[in-house]
């Protein structure tokens, strides 16, 4: 059985970063380090006072330490991690783009007064649940050995539980809408014969490459442009002669090293030369 430290290190980077950010945000709130109203989504303050950080920070507050908060954090640790290790394995940039698209979709929907919420993090977490249910529709889920159902029905089961507990349903519904919109554009529409135009933006590839975490197959951006400098080994010239490192040249002696360089220089090209006028 792995220790908590080993489990933490084994988590994929994006889900781990988002889960830790949500935990630290709630921990800072519990310590009284900030007022939640300073990071909530307020379009009036965003437009009039240019408090643009609210468009991002509202997704990191999942509520105070409580049973609902722990349940949402477990969703990230289970279903978010399962997505990143499954359909998004070696597709870190695509997974980041999924979250960015979900956040942008939720911000657009929150512009409607009836759909607005101070913190949209709960909807973003529920979006993960919906996409997981579509990616793993036949996975069996057991609830304390009493109820068993397929993964496709997981978001709807959680929605029904919130209804029974008299919890707000709007955050869950917005998460379902954002998740279905992403799944339709990336999976359902291309499978139906439509053109796949919903590609991960180049800027996201650059962001992930600069971050240096995770793996993205077929990425148009190299993670470390100077990675080739780190390789030092045996090289060969175009004519097949082997070059030696500086240490080998010193071992063989200056005279022999100079002789090898002269031979390599003469062997690079041997033949008759002609001037441009034909002589």
C-alpha positions as CSV (number, residue, x, y, z in Angstrom):
1,X,0.0,0.0,0.0
2,X,1.4,3.4,-1.0
3,X,2.0,6.2,1.4
4,X,0.1,9.5,1.0
5,X,3.3,11.1,-0.3
6,X,3.7,8.4,-3.0
7,X,0.1,8.7,-3.9
8,X,0.5,12.5,-4.3
9,X,3.6,12.1,-6.5
10,X,1.8,9.5,-8.7
11,X,-1.1,11.9,-9.6
12,X,-1.1,13.4,-13.1
13,X,-0.1,17.0,-13.2
14,X,-3.2,18.9,-14.3
15,X,-5.7,17.2,-11.9
16,X,-3.1,17.5,-9.1
17,X,-2.5,21.2,-9.7
18,X,-6.2,22.0,-9.8
19,X,-7.0,19.9,-6.7
20,X,-4.2,21.5,-4.8
21,X,-5.2,25.0,-5.9
22,X,-8.8,24.3,-4.7
23,X,-7.6,22.9,-1.4
24,X,-5.2,25.8,-0.7
25,X,-7.9,28.4,-1.6
26,X,-10.3,26.8,1.0
27,X,-7.5,26.5,3.5
28,X,-6.6,30.2,3.2
29,X,-10.2,31.1,3.6
30,X,-10.4,29.0,6.8
31,X,-7.4,30.8,8.2
32,X,-9.0,34.1,7.5
33,X,-6.4,35.2,5.0
34,X,-8.9,36.7,2.5
35,X,-12.5,37.5,1.9
36,X,-14.2,35.3,-0.6
37,X,-15.9,38.3,-2.1
38,X,-12.5,39.4,-3.4
39,X,-12.3,36.4,-5.7
40,X,-15.9,35.8,-6.6
41,X,-17.3,36.3,-10.1
42,X,-18.7,39.9,-10.3
43,X,-19.0,41.1,-13.9
44,X,-19.7,44.6,-12.8
45,X,-16.4,44.8,-11.0
46,X,-14.6,43.1,-13.9
47,X,-15.8,45.6,-16.4
48,X,-15.9,48.8,-14.3
49,X,-12.8,48.2,-12.0
50,X,-10.8,45.9,-14.3
51,X,-10.7,43.2,-11.7
52,X,-10.1,40.6,-14.3
53,X,-8.6,38.0,-11.9
54,X,-12.2,37.2,-10.8
55,X,-12.7,35.4,-14.2
56,X,-10.1,32.9,-13.0
57,X,-10.1,32.8,-9.2
58,X,-13.8,32.0,-8.9
59,X,-13.1,28.5,-10.2
60,X,-10.8,27.6,-7.3
61,X,-13.2,28.1,-4.4
62,X,-15.3,25.0,-3.9
63,X,-16.7,26.1,-0.6
64,X,-15.5,26.0,3.0
65,X,-14.2,22.8,4.6
66,X,-17.2,20.5,4.8
67,X,-18.6,17.2,3.5
68,X,-19.6,18.7,0.1
69,X,-16.1,20.2,-0.3
70,X,-14.5,16.9,0.5
71,X,-16.9,15.2,-2.0
72,X,-15.9,17.6,-4.8
73,X,-12.2,17.2,-4.0
74,X,-12.7,13.4,-4.3
75,X,-14.4,13.9,-7.7
76,X,-11.2,15.6,-8.9
77,X,-9.0,12.9,-7.4
78,X,-11.1,10.0,-8.9
79,X,-12.8,11.1,-12.1
80,X,-10.5,13.9,-13.1
81,X,-7.4,11.7,-12.6
82,X,-9.2,8.8,-14.4
83,X,-9.8,11.1,-17.4
84,X,-6.2,12.3,-17.5
85,X,-4.8,8.8,-17.2
86,X,-7.4,7.3,-19.7
87,X,-8.7,9.2,-22.7
88,X,-6.3,12.1,-22.1
89,X,-3.2,9.9,-21.5
90,X,-0.2,11.7,-23.0
91,X,-2.5,14.5,-24.1
92,X,-1.8,17.0,-21.3
93,X,-2.4,20.0,-23.6
94,X,-5.8,18.6,-24.7
95,X,-6.8,18.1,-21.1
96,X,-5.9,21.6,-20.2
97,X,-7.8,22.9,-23.2
98,X,-10.9,20.9,-22.1
99,X,-10.8,22.7,-18.7
100,X,-10.2,26.0,-20.4
101,X,-13.1,25.5,-22.7
102,X,-15.3,24.4,-19.9
103,X,-14.4,27.5,-17.9
104,X,-15.0,29.8,-20.9
105,X,-18.4,28.2,-21.5
106,X,-19.4,28.6,-17.9
107,X,-18.4,32.2,-17.9
108,X,-20.5,32.9,-21.0
109,X,-23.5,31.1,-19.4
110,X,-22.9,33.1,-16.1
111,X,-23.4,36.3,-18.0
112,X,-27.1,35.5,-18.0
113,X,-28.4,36.8,-14.6
114,X,-30.6,33.7,-14.0
115,X,-27.6,31.4,-14.5
116,X,-25.0,33.5,-12.6
117,X,-23.2,32.1,-9.6
118,X,-20.5,33.6,-7.4
119,X,-18.2,30.6,-7.8
120,X,-18.3,28.4,-10.9
121,X,-15.8,25.8,-9.6
122,X,-18.6,23.4,-8.6
123,X,-19.9,23.4,-12.2
124,X,-16.4,22.8,-13.6
125,X,-16.0,19.8,-11.3
126,X,-19.4,18.5,-12.4
127,X,-18.3,18.9,-16.0
128,X,-15.5,16.4,-15.3
129,X,-18.1,13.9,-14.0
130,X,-20.3,14.3,-17.1
131,X,-17.3,13.8,-19.5
132,X,-16.2,10.8,-17.5
133,X,-19.6,9.3,-17.8
134,X,-19.5,9.7,-21.6
135,X,-16.0,8.3,-21.9
136,X,-16.7,5.3,-19.6
137,X,-20.4,4.6,-20.2
138,X,-20.2,0.9,-19.3
139,X,-18.0,1.2,-16.2
140,X,-19.8,-0.3,-13.2
141,X,-20.2,1.9,-10.1
142,X,-21.2,0.4,-6.8
143,X,-22.5,2.5,-3.9
144,X,-21.7,0.8,-0.6
145,X,-22.7,-2.5,-2.3
146,X,-26.3,-1.5,-2.3
147,X,-26.8,0.2,-5.7
148,X,-25.0,-0.6,-8.9
149,X,-25.3,1.4,-12.2
150,X,-23.3,2.2,-15.3
151,X,-20.9,5.1,-15.6
152,X,-23.2,6.8,-18.1
153,X,-25.8,7.4,-15.4
154,X,-23.3,8.8,-12.9
155,X,-24.0,12.6,-13.5
156,X,-27.7,12.0,-13.5
157,X,-27.5,10.0,-10.3
158,X,-25.5,12.7,-8.6
159,X,-28.1,15.3,-9.8
160,X,-30.9,13.2,-8.3
161,X,-29.0,13.0,-5.0
162,X,-28.6,16.8,-4.9
163,X,-32.3,17.1,-5.5
164,X,-33.1,14.8,-2.6
165,X,-30.7,16.7,-0.3
166,X,-32.2,20.0,-1.4
167,X,-28.8,21.2,-2.8
168,X,-28.7,23.8,-5.6
169,X,-29.2,22.1,-9.0
170,X,-28.1,25.0,-11.2
171,X,-24.3,24.4,-10.8
172,X,-24.8,20.7,-11.7
173,X,-26.9,21.6,-14.8
174,X,-24.4,24.1,-16.0
175,X,-21.6,21.6,-15.7
176,X,-23.7,19.1,-17.7
177,X,-24.3,21.7,-20.5
178,X,-20.6,22.7,-20.7
179,X,-19.5,19.0,-20.7
180,X,-22.0,18.0,-23.4
181,X,-21.0,20.9,-25.5
182,X,-17.3,19.9,-25.3
183,X,-18.1,16.2,-25.9
184,X,-20.3,17.0,-28.9
185,X,-17.7,19.2,-30.6
186,X,-14.8,16.8,-30.0
187,X,-16.4,13.4,-30.3
188,X,-20.1,13.2,-31.4
189,X,-19.9,15.7,-34.3
190,X,-16.8,14.2,-35.9
191,X,-18.2,10.7,-35.5
192,X,-21.3,11.8,-37.3
193,X,-19.2,12.8,-40.3
194,X,-18.7,16.4,-39.4
195,X,-15.4,18.2,-39.8
196,X,-13.2,18.2,-36.7
197,X,-12.4,21.9,-36.2
198,X,-12.3,22.0,-32.4
199,X,-8.5,21.6,-32.1
200,X,-6.4,22.6,-29.2
201,X,-5.0,26.1,-29.8
202,X,-1.3,26.6,-30.4
203,X,-1.1,28.9,-27.4
204,X,-2.2,26.0,-25.1
205,X,0.6,23.8,-26.5
206,X,3.1,26.6,-25.7
207,X,1.7,27.0,-22.2
208,X,2.1,23.3,-21.4
209,X,5.5,23.2,-23.0
210,X,6.6,26.1,-20.9
211,X,5.1,24.5,-17.8
212,X,7.2,21.4,-18.5
213,X,4.8,18.9,-16.9
214,X,2.9,16.0,-18.5
215,X,3.2,14.7,-22.1
216,X,1.5,15.7,-25.3
217,X,1.8,13.4,-28.4
218,X,2.2,15.1,-31.8
219,X,2.7,18.5,-30.1
220,X,3.8,21.3,-32.5
221,X,5.9,22.8,-29.7
222,X,9.1,21.4,-28.2
223,X,9.1,21.3,-24.4
224,X,12.8,22.3,-24.1
225,X,14.4,23.7,-27.2
226,X,17.9,23.4,-25.7
227,X,17.4,19.7,-24.9
228,X,19.9,18.6,-27.6
229,X,22.8,20.4,-25.8
230,X,22.5,17.9,-23.0
231,X,23.6,15.0,-25.2
232,X,27.3,14.3,-25.5
233,X,28.4,11.2,-27.3
234,X,30.2,9.7,-30.3
235,X,29.7,11.5,-33.6
236,X,30.4,10.6,-37.3
237,X,31.3,12.7,-40.2
238,X,29.4,12.5,-43.5
239,X,32.2,10.4,-45.1
240,X,31.8,7.8,-42.4
241,X,35.0,8.6,-40.4
242,X,34.5,8.7,-36.7
243,X,35.2,11.9,-34.7
244,X,36.6,11.7,-31.2
245,X,36.0,13.8,-28.1
246,X,38.6,16.1,-26.7
247,X,39.4,13.7,-23.9
248,X,40.2,10.9,-26.4
249,X,42.4,13.2,-28.4
250,X,44.5,14.1,-25.4
251,X,44.9,10.4,-24.5
252,X,46.2,9.5,-27.9
253,X,48.6,12.4,-28.0
254,X,48.8,15.7,-29.8
255,X,50.6,14.3,-32.8
256,X,48.1,11.5,-33.4
257,X,45.1,13.7,-32.9
258,X,46.5,16.2,-35.4
259,X,47.1,13.4,-37.9
260,X,43.5,12.2,-37.5
261,X,42.1,15.7,-38.1
262,X,44.2,16.1,-41.3
263,X,43.1,12.7,-42.6
264,X,39.5,13.6,-41.8
265,X,39.8,16.9,-43.6
266,X,41.3,15.3,-46.7
267,X,38.7,12.6,-46.7
268,X,35.7,14.9,-46.7
269,X,36.0,15.5,-50.5
270,X,38.5,14.2,-53.0
271,X,38.1,14.8,-56.7
272,X,38.8,17.1,-59.6
273,X,37.7,20.7,-59.5
274,X,36.6,22.9,-62.4
275,X,36.2,26.6,-62.7
276,X,32.9,28.1,-63.8
277,X,34.2,28.8,-67.3
278,X,34.9,25.1,-67.9
279,X,38.7,25.1,-67.5
